[in-house]
């Protein structure tokens, strides 16, 4: 099986917007469950829009369903896009070795948002609240 190379616009997006993609995908996962980040060309500019999409896994192709079921949201994400020949592609992206993974990126951005606005804490997953409590306990012991 020959692997397709990534289109230039996806390669550029991954290189230049890694942290934003990690945050969007993990945030989408924490709020909605397993899904994909759809990359959509903006008709009015050279930019691209991103939308987190959750599918009913019973009503999509087995190939897509397998990718969405099997990816590890803490260290991977799934992108969907239309390539240069208008083929819809679904790909699983793993965090490079020594790279920042989606959960880590999400954690530190959520931490900053929570410090700025404590009211956002009610919308955070329990593991995040537990981590904050552990940090607070560690701070008290110092």
Secondary structure in CASP SS format (residue, H / E / C, confidence):
PFRMAT SS
TARGET T0000
AUTHOR 0000-0000-0000
METHOD secondary structure of the structure
MODEL  1
X C 1.00
X C 1.00
X C 1.00
X C 1.00
X C 1.00
X C 1.00
X C 1.00
X H 1.00
X H 1.00
X H 1.00
X H 1.00
X H 1.00
X H 1.00
X H 1.00
X H 1.00
X H 1.00
X C 1.00
X H 1.00
X H 1.00
X H 1.00
X H 1.00
X H 1.00
X H 1.00
X H 1.00
X H 1.00
X H 1.00
X H 1.00
X H 1.00
X H 1.00
X H 1.00
X H 1.00
X H 1.00
X C 1.00
X C 1.00
X C 1.00
X E 1.00
X E 1.00
X E 1.00
X E 1.00
X E 1.00
X E 1.00
X C 1.00
X C 1.00
X C 1.00
X C 1.00
X C 1.00
X C 1.00
X E 1.00
X E 1.00
X E 1.00
X E 1.00
X E 1.00
X E 1.00
X C 1.00
X C 1.00
X C 1.00
X H 1.00
X H 1.00
X H 1.00
X C 1.00
X C 1.00
X H 1.00
X H 1.00
X H 1.00
X H 1.00
X H 1.00
X H 1.00
X H 1.00
X H 1.00
X H 1.00
X C 1.00
X C 1.00
X C 1.00
X C 1.00
X C 1.00
X E 1.00
X E 1.00
X E 1.00
X E 1.00
X E 1.00
X E 1.00
X E 1.00
X C 1.00
X C 1.00
X C 1.00
X C 1.00
X C 1.00
X E 1.00
X E 1.00
X E 1.00
X E 1.00
X E 1.00
X E 1.00
X E 1.00
X C 1.00
X C 1.00
X C 1.00
X C 1.00
X C 1.00
X C 1.00
X C 1.00
X H 1.00
X H 1.00
X H 1.00
X H 1.00
X H 1.00
X H 1.00
X H 1.00
X H 1.00
X H 1.00
X H 1.00
X H 1.00
X H 1.00
X H 1.00
X H 1.00
X H 1.00
X C 1.00
X H 1.00
X H 1.00
X H 1.00
X H 1.00
X H 1.00
X H 1.00
X C 1.00
X C 1.00
X H 1.00
X H 1.00
X H 1.00
X H 1.00
X H 1.00
X H 1.00
X H 1.00
X H 1.00
X H 1.00
X H 1.00
X H 1.00
X H 1.00
X H 1.00
X H 1.00
X H 1.00
X H 1.00
X C 1.00
END
